[in-house]
Amino acid sequence: MLDPAAGKVTTVRLPNVKTGALSGVPVDGLFVAIGHQPNTALFKGALELYPNEYIKVKPGTMRTSVPGVFAAGDVQDFTYRQAVTAAGTGCMAALEAERYLEAQDQGARAHAPPGPIQSSRAAIYCWRIPGGTCDNLAAERAAGDRGWLRAPKALRGRVRAAVPWIERLWRDTWPVKATPGRIAASLAEGTTRSTNLLRIRLQEEGFSHADRKRFESEACILECLLFEWFLRDIIVSVEFGRHTGTIRRALAGQVKRDLDRSGLSPAVLLDFERLRRERFAEYRDALGAGASLQTLGRLAWLRMADTDEPSDRMTMFLAMRATAELQALRGLGKRYSLISAPRPFSAFPNEG
């Protein structure tokens, strides 16, 4: 109770938990405590919780029941609930998330199917599921003979002997001299390989079983491609400064040439440029609207699945994938020393 004359709290009125009777206790001050009920309703059904609704993490870690999802702070701590312990678990979760993303990136590179990253000019583009089935992808990748993107038999020896361009970039510590066209070709190769890998991951996450017809459609292939292309467009705009426009145009031309020989139907590709402009505009708005990549992941899932029903699981998956890819490509501009494309030699320089 507040005594206006004294200008302070003088009494606290407390109920008896057994009888309900109220009694007054004289006090000189009052502190209101909050936070006894964890704000975890959002995660019910998605993460494993304790009976008291705190998020359950594996002992000694910040890992939850879902790989790649980490909990920190008071939502997983019903013992101490102090600011200093919350800050400590935040640091632990950040370090674990960083290591998880690094492991995901290394695993993606190690298990990526044969693709145009090995030889963009020699590759035969086979975007459809091998053999018309989704059930033998692991065997296809292990055999390395019937991947989604494969080189002709006459060229396979030379393809295997060639050093992949992107691997050379990661291995070398000095900038590589390259024209904007060469950079665009490398990014286009990575876009195609990542598109194949994304479709494999979508199958592993159960998308193909939920809507097999949509998963196998050419429209879904294009949506996956546009998502991967957009991530690289972000990197180009951030990393290459005044060369951004030139590389973007070269990348667009290379991707279109790859699509022309991909085996996709001309009817689907006819309106591709309009679709690209629409998706890129939507994805840019999504990035600007959210403080994290989850908004982008949510929108990408709605477009890939062609549905109005969001999926928290797939939103998280696509957001984490985007984070891992952007992290892997960060600093790409420093690995290149841009040079102008050589002009064709003419014995008569004064002639137009």
N, C-alpha and C positions, 0 to 999 in steps of 0.2 A: 504494500500500500504506500502511496506517495503522500507525504505530508507537505502541502503547499507552504505552510508557515515555516517549516524547518528547511524546505527546499531540498529534500532528499527522501529516499525510500526509508521507511522506518519499520515496516512489518512485511513479512511474507506470509500469505495465507495458504496453508497446505491441506490437502484432503487426506483423510485416513483411507488407505487403500482397501481396508476391510469393511469399515462401517460407512465410509463416505462423509463422515463428519469433518467440518472445517475447523482448523485451529490456527491461531496467529503466532508467529515466531518473530521476536524483535531482531532486526538486522540493521546494519549501517550501509549496506550496499547489495547489489544484485548483479550477477553475471549470467547471461543467457547463453546456454550451450546449444549448438546445432550440429548436424552431421551424424546423428546416431542411426539414421536410416539410410543405407547406401543407395545412391541413385543409379541403380542397375536394371531398372525395368526394361530399358532399351535392349538389353542383351539376353533377356529370357528366351529360351529356345534356340539361341545361337551359341552361347557359351555355357559351360558347366558352372553352376553356382552352388555355394554352400546352402544349407537349409536356412541360414539367416540372411540369404540373398547377397552375400559378398561373392565376388568373382573368385573362383578356385584356380590357383596357379600351382605349378609343379614345385615342390620344395626346393629352395635354393635358387630358383629362377623366377622370372616374370612371365613365363610361358603359360598360356591358357590352354584350353582343350582344343583350340583351333590353331593349326600351324600358321605361323606368321602373325598372330594376334597376341599382343603383350598387354598386361594390365599393370598399372602403377598407381601409387597413392592409396587413399583410404578405401577405395572400392574393393581392394583385395586385402586390406589390413584391418582386422577387427580386434587386434591385441593392443597395439600402441597408439595408432591414430594421432600422430604428431606431425607437425609441419616438417621437421627435420627428417623423419623417417619417410615421409611422402616424397621429399626431394631426392633422397637416396635411391628409392625404388624407381623414381623417374629416370635417374641416370642409368640404373641397371637396365631398365626397359629399352632405353635409347641405344645402349651398346649392344644388347641382344638383337634388336631390330636391324642395326647396321650389319652385324655378322650374318644374320639370316638373309638379308638382301644380297650380300656378297656371295654367300653359298648358292643362292638361287641363280645368280648371274653366271657363276662358274659352272653350275650344273646345266644351265641352258646352253652354254657354249659346248660343253662336252657331249651333250646328247642331241644337239641339233641335227636334223636329217640332212642328207646331201642336198645341196641347193646351189643357186647361182652365185653364192659367195665364192665358190671355187672357180667358176668360169661363166661370166655373164653371157658371153657370145656363144659358148659351146653348149649351154644348157638347153634341154628340151623341157618346156614348161608343162607340167601335168598337174593342174590344180585340183583335179577331182580325187576322190578317195581311191587308192589303188584297189583294183579288182572289184570295185563297186561295193565294198564292205567297210565297216568301221571297226571290225573285230580283230584285225590282224596288223594293227599299226606297229606294235612292239616287234613282231617278227619282220615286218618290212624294214624297220629302221635297223634292226640287228643285221639283216642280210645285206643292207646297203645296195641292193640291186634293183629294187622297184620302189624307190622313194617317190615323193610327190614331185620332186624336181631332180632330174637325173641327166647325165651327159651321155651322148652316143657312145657305143662300144669302141669305135675307132679312136675316140678322144679321151677315154677314161684314164689311160696311162698318163697322158700329159696333164690331165686335170689333177690327178693325185700327186703328181710331182710338183705342181705349181704351189707356191706359197700363197695362201689366202691373203688378200689385201688387208682385211681388217685385223687378222692375226699379226701381220707384219707391223701394223700401227701400234698394237699393244706391246709388241716385243721391243721395238726400237725406242730409244730415249731421245733421239734428235728429230726435229721436224722433217717430214717427208715433203719433197717438192711435188706439187701436183697442180693441175689446172682445175678450174671450177667444174669442168665436165667430168674429170676423173673422180673428184670428190662426190659429185652427184651420182656417178655410176656405183661407187662404193656404198653410198647410202641407199640406193635403189636395191642393191643386192641384199643388204641387211634387212630392208623392208620386206622383201619376198621371203627370206628365210624366217623372219620373225612371224610373218603371217602364217606360214606352215606350222611353226611351233605353237602359235596361239591356238590354232584349230586342234592340234593334238591335246593341248591343255584343256580346251573347252570340252573335248570328248572325255578326258580323264575326270573332269569336274562333273560329268553327268549331263551336260547340255544335249549331247546327241541322243541320249536315251529319252530325255524329256520331250524333245521335238526333233526327231531324226530328219524329217523332211526339210525343215528350216535349216538344220545344220549342214545338210548336203547341198543346199541351194547355192546358186551363183551369187545371189544377192547377199547371202551371209559371207561368202568369200570376199566380196567387195567391201563390206562393212569392216571385216577384220583388217583388210589391207589399208583402208582409210584411217583406222585407229592407229596402226603402226606408222603409217606415213605422217600423221599429224604429230606424233611424238618426235619424229626426226625433223619436222618443220620447226618445232619449238627450238630444238638444238641449233638448227641453222640460223634462226633469227637471233639467238643469244650469243653464239660463238663466232660468227663470221662477219659481223659488222657491215661495212660498206659492200661486201661481196654477197650479202644475203640475197638480194634480188637475182643476181646472176646464177647462184647455186640453186635457188628455188626453181627458176625456169628450166635449168638443165635437169634437175631432179624430176620435174613434172614430165618433161619430154622422155626421160629414160623409163619412168614408170609406165607411161602410155605405150612405149614400144614393147616393153615386157608384157603388158596386157594384150597387145595385138597378137602376140605369138603364144599366149597362155592357153588357148583352147576354149576360152570363154566365148559365149555366143555374141555375135555382133549386136544383137538387139539389146543385150544387157549393157554393152560398152557404149552404145550410142549416146546415152544421156549421162555418161560418167562424169564429165567435167562439171555439169550443173550439180550433180550429187556431191562431188568433192567440195565445191564452194559452199554448199549448204552445210555439210558436215563440219568443215573447218570453222565456219562461222558459229555453229552450235557449240562445238568443243571449246572455242575461245571464250564464248559467253559463260560456259560452265566453269572454266578455269577462273574467270574473273568473279564469279558468284560465290565460289567456295574458298575456304581457307586451306583446304587440302584437296588431294586428287580424288576424293571419294565422289564429289559431284560429277567429275569427268567419268569415273568408273560407272556410276549409275546410268548416265546418259548413254555411254557406249554399250552397256548391256541392253538397254531398251532398243537400241538401233540394231544390234546384232541379232537379238532374239525376235525382233519385230513384234514387240508386245508393249502393253501399257502397265504391266504388273512388274514393279521393281523387285529385285532380289538382293537382300542384304549380303548374302554369301558371294554372289557373283560381282556385286559392287565392290566388295572388299578385295576379291581376287583381281579384278581389272585395275583397281587403284594401286594395289601392291605391285602388279606387273608394270604399270606405267612408272612408278617410283623406281623400280629396279632398272628399267631401261634408260630412264633419264640419268640416273646415277652412273650407269655404265658408259654413257656417251658424254658425260660432263668432261669438259676440257678437250674435246675433240678438235676445236679450232687451234689449240696450241700445238697439236701434232702435225699440222700442215704448214707448209710455207707455200703460199699461193703464187703461181706464175701464170703469165698470159699464155693462151694457146698459140702455138707457132703459126705464123701466116704461111700460106702456100708460096713456094718459090716461083718467081717469074723471071725469065730472061729479059723481059721487056717491061721494066718497072714503070715506065711512063704510060703504058697502055692501060686503059680502064678495064 
